[in-house]
Amino acid sequence: MKITPLADRILVRPIDEPEKKKGGIIIPDTAKEKPQEGEVLAVGKGRISEAGERIVPEVKKGDKVLFGKYSGTEINVDDEKYLILRESDILAIV
């Protein structure tokens, strides 16, 4: 797989939390909350400021990050799910 994000976009692989069962009830996949933690796989070169200078993203490949619940765009490549986020969608580096 060769995906290169552009500008301030970041390619993230969501990290699924282990399934938790309470009282023997199994929650279907459609009712589960989306993961909000992921691993950065690729980072764009950064956005261009109004002054024409490149602003390099603070995250780097390999970082674990927290992001908004419904942020980014989901893509499927080779039966794996990925997210493409803007740097502003990332809340924190873990």
N, C-alpha and C positions, 0 to 999 in steps of 0.2 A: 504494500500500500504506500503510495506516495501522494500525500496531500500537503500542500504548502499554503497556510493561511496568508491572506493579504492584509496590509496596513496594520491596524491594532487588533486583529482577530486572533483567536487562540483556539487550537484544537484540543479537546479534552475528552478523555475516556471516563465516563461516570463510574464510580465505585459503588456497587450494590452492597447494601448492608445485609448481613446474614438474616435469614427469615426467622422471625420470632413468633412463637405460637403461645397463646394464653388460653388455658382451659380446653385445649384440643381443637380450637377453631382455626381453620385454615382460611387465610384471606386471599381472595383471587388477585391475580396480577393487575387487573384493571382498577382495583380499589386501593392498591398500595400507593404510598407516597413516592414521588420521584426522588431519586438520589440527589443530594445537594453537595456532594463531595466528589472530586474527580482528580485524575492525574493529567498533567499537561504533557501532551505528546509533541506539539509543534507550536511555535510562536511566530507571528508575522514580524516584519521589520519595524513596525511602529507607524504612528500617524504623523502627518505633516501639520505643523502649527501654522497659524495665520502669517507668521513672520518667515515661513519657508523652511523652518528647522525641523528635523526629524526628532520625534519624542519616542524614545525606546521604551517598550513595555517593561514593567517591573518584574513580571513573572518570567521564569525560564523553564526549559524542558526538564521534566522530572519532578517539578513542584507539585505538591498536593494542595488543591485549592477548594474553597467554599464558594458556591455561586447561588444566585437566586433560583427559587423553585421552578419557575416557568421561563427562565431566560434562555437565550440562545436558539439555535436551529439544530434540530436532530437530523443526523444523516446515518444511513446504513451502508457500510462497505464490507463486503465479504461476510455477511451475516453478523457483523458486530455493530453496536450502536455507539455513535460518537456525537459530541456537541461542538458546534462552532460558536464561540462567544466573543463579544467585544471585551476589551480589557475592563471597561467600566461595569460590566456585568459580574465581575469577580469581586467578591466581598472581602476575602482574606486568604492568606497563604498559611497552611497548617504546618 
